Amino acid sequence: MPRDSPLAKVQVGMGMKEVTDLIGPPTDSNRYITGKAFIPYYFGDDRARVEWHYKGIGRITFSAGGAFGQRASVQWVEYDPNEIGYVR
């Protein structure tokens, strides 16, 4: 990832508000559940994920959705200059 990319500022563990304040809002977003949502009596985090798309920049994926409302945090950042910016 180029050092001058806005995504280079984003670090694993940052919250959604922190990322928005740092690089701005996404072009589009997508929320989906993970397999952990189907485990009986699983009360940990990462039951859902939120994926933010930034046109011409890439994607940021947050782990979100725990049983007790844990804060969403960055899980990984994907630099992709060909990102169209919208969920397909």
C-alpha positions as CSV (number, residue, x, y, z in Angstrom):
1,M,0.0,0.0,0.0
2,P,1.4,3.4,-0.9
3,R,2.3,5.6,2.0
4,D,0.3,8.5,0.6
5,S,-2.9,6.4,0.5
6,P,-5.5,7.5,3.0
7,L,-5.8,3.8,4.0
8,A,-2.2,3.9,5.2
9,K,-3.4,5.9,8.2
10,V,-5.9,3.3,9.3
11,Q,-4.7,0.7,11.8
12,V,-6.1,-2.6,13.0
13,G,-8.2,-2.0,16.2
14,M,-9.4,1.5,15.3
15,G,-13.1,2.2,15.8
16,M,-15.6,3.4,13.1
17,K,-15.8,7.0,14.4
18,E,-12.0,7.2,14.5
19,V,-11.7,6.0,10.9
20,T,-14.4,8.4,9.7
21,D,-12.7,11.3,11.5
22,L,-9.3,10.3,9.9
23,I,-10.2,9.6,6.3
24,G,-13.9,10.5,5.8
25,P,-17.0,8.5,5.2
26,P,-17.1,5.5,2.8
27,T,-18.6,5.6,-0.6
28,D,-20.8,2.6,0.3
29,S,-21.0,-0.1,3.0
30,N,-22.2,-3.6,3.5
31,R,-23.0,-5.5,6.7
32,Y,-23.1,-9.3,6.9
33,I,-23.1,-12.0,9.6
34,T,-20.3,-14.5,10.1
35,G,-20.6,-18.2,11.0
36,K,-20.1,-17.3,14.6
37,A,-23.6,-16.0,14.7
38,F,-24.9,-19.6,14.4
39,I,-22.9,-21.0,17.3
40,P,-25.2,-21.7,20.2
41,Y,-24.3,-19.8,23.4
42,Y,-21.5,-17.9,21.6
43,F,-21.4,-14.5,23.3
44,G,-18.1,-13.2,21.8
45,D,-17.5,-10.6,19.2
46,D,-17.1,-11.0,15.4
47,R,-20.7,-12.3,14.9
48,A,-21.1,-9.7,12.2
49,R,-18.8,-7.6,9.9
50,V,-19.1,-4.2,8.3
51,E,-17.3,-3.6,5.1
52,W,-16.6,0.0,4.0
53,H,-15.9,0.7,0.3
54,Y,-13.9,3.7,-0.8
55,K,-14.0,4.4,-4.5
56,G,-10.5,4.2,-6.1
57,I,-8.9,3.5,-2.7
58,G,-10.0,0.1,-1.3
59,R,-11.9,-1.5,1.5
60,I,-11.9,-1.5,5.3
61,T,-13.5,-4.4,7.2
62,F,-14.7,-4.1,10.8
63,S,-15.6,-6.8,13.2
64,A,-18.9,-5.8,14.6
65,G,-21.8,-7.3,16.5
66,G,-21.1,-9.1,19.7
67,A,-23.8,-10.4,22.1
68,F,-23.3,-7.5,24.4
69,G,-22.8,-4.7,21.9
70,Q,-19.0,-4.6,21.6
71,R,-17.5,-1.7,19.7
72,A,-16.8,-2.3,16.0
73,S,-13.1,-2.3,15.2
74,V,-10.9,-2.6,12.1
75,Q,-10.0,-6.1,11.3
76,W,-8.2,-5.5,8.0
77,V,-7.5,-2.9,5.4
78,E,-7.4,-3.8,1.6
79,Y,-5.7,-1.3,-0.7
80,D,-7.3,-1.6,-4.2
81,P,-7.0,1.3,-6.6
82,N,-9.6,-0.4,-8.9
83,E,-12.3,-0.4,-6.1
84,I,-15.5,0.8,-7.7
85,G,-16.8,2.1,-4.4
86,Y,-20.1,0.3,-4.3
87,V,-21.3,-3.1,-3.0
88,R,-22.1,-5.6,-5.7
